[in-house]
């Protein structure tokens, strides 16, 4: 395996590289290997295919030691490849998203050219500077996700414009200068990647969630949960509809079994809140830098920033049912 460049190295790609995925599916074929996936990625892919997670696991996932990988067919093709196309392209896992910015293809100019012989997007489209390439090598897919949510910097044969996402509910829109569907799509994709980075970082802080549901009992726990515009939109896109909790004083996704019914959609405050003791970092130390990043996403993508109690968002987005 090629050695990952150190921060003080002068890599051959220091002037940057051009790439734009054409969804040709060639990287999903070839020699056997592993595509490592997380529980959240599995849940997203299953939801995308309208399939129960347990069934998706049985059909498409294998356990390798303590890790999970997508299943491959006997010829080395990914099991999720159909008619030469990825069936979960919109929600593909991080290793697929960061290709071809892997150690092997980046080991040398020759290796990059060899990869380009079967990857249509290499040498075309967006220019990735050295800093972004290092981020991608480290497993951070954000530079690719953010660029692919926008039109290509230079035309790429065979690449259609990114599909427009559904606009958010009226309660989350600005009264004027409403963001376009493409802006919402790019912003929500970027938010998803921020959440994914957080999930990878949390084990380092020795934080674990007992899933007791105590922190969701707002009145009894004595706290409130605030969320930004993007977080609220992401939450309601992944929360049950109609709401499972009709009490307007409670989170609409808090179930009668005291468990969250919108784990994929939960806000930053939910993701960084953990009951003590804290053997590593304090929750607020983890929360604050990610909160700043999420706020910056609003500015970067033209989404009006509002920071409100999730109960206010819930009343605006999904009113509680009739009361006796």
C-alpha positions, 0 to 999 in steps of 0.5 A: 500500500502506498504511504500517505503523504505527510503534511510537510511532503511535496506531493506530485499533485501539489498543483491540484487535480481535476475530477468530476464523477460521471457515474459510469460505474467502472470503479464499482467493478474489478478486483475483489476488495472491501467497501467499508460502511457504517451503521448510519450509511447502511440505514441511509442506503436501505431507506434509499432502496425502500428496504428494511435495514435488516433485509438490506444487511442480509442481502448486501452487507458482510462482516469482516472481523469487527467491520462491515463491508458491502458484498461483492459478486463473484466477479468482484462487482459491487452487489449494488451495481445494476446495469452498470450504474450504482443503485445508491449513488445519491447516498453512497458511502464515504469510500465510494464518495472519495474515489479516486482520491485514494492512496493507490491512485495518488501514489504517482502520476503513472498510478493516476493515469492508470486509474484514469484509463477506467475512470471517465472523470479523471482529468475533467471538471473541477480542480481540487487544490492540494489542501482538498486532496489531503482532506479527501485522503484523510477520509473527509468527503466534503470537498467532493460532495460540495462540488458535485452539488453544484454545476461542474467548473468545466463541462464534462461529457456525459454528466447531466446537471445535478437534479433539483431537490424538493423545496423545504416546507413553507415554515423553513423558507425565508420570506424573501430571497428564497434559496433555490432547490439546488442551494437546499440540496447542496446545503443538506448534502454538506450538513450530512457530511458534517454529521458523518465526520462527527460520528467518526470523531465521537469515539475518540472523545470516549462518548457513548449513548445509552439510548435511555431517552431521558434527554428527550424528556424535556420537561423532566430533564429540565432543558431545551433543544435548539436547532438551526434552519438546516438542522430542522429541515434535515430533522423533519425530512427524516422524522416520522410523519405524522409525528409519533408524539402528539404532546406539543411540549415534547419532541415529535419523534420521541416514541412511547418507548422513550426511544428516538424515532428519527436517529438519522435526522437528529440535530447536532445537540442530540448527537453531542449530548451524552450523559456523564461522567465524561472520561474524554472531552466535555460535550460542549467542547465537541459541540461548539466547533461543529456548531460553527461549521453548520452556521457557516453552511448557511452563509455558504449556501445562501440559507437564512439562518434561524436558531430556534427551540425544536418545539417551535420548529415542530409547531411551525412544521407539524402542528400537534394533533387535536387536544381533548 
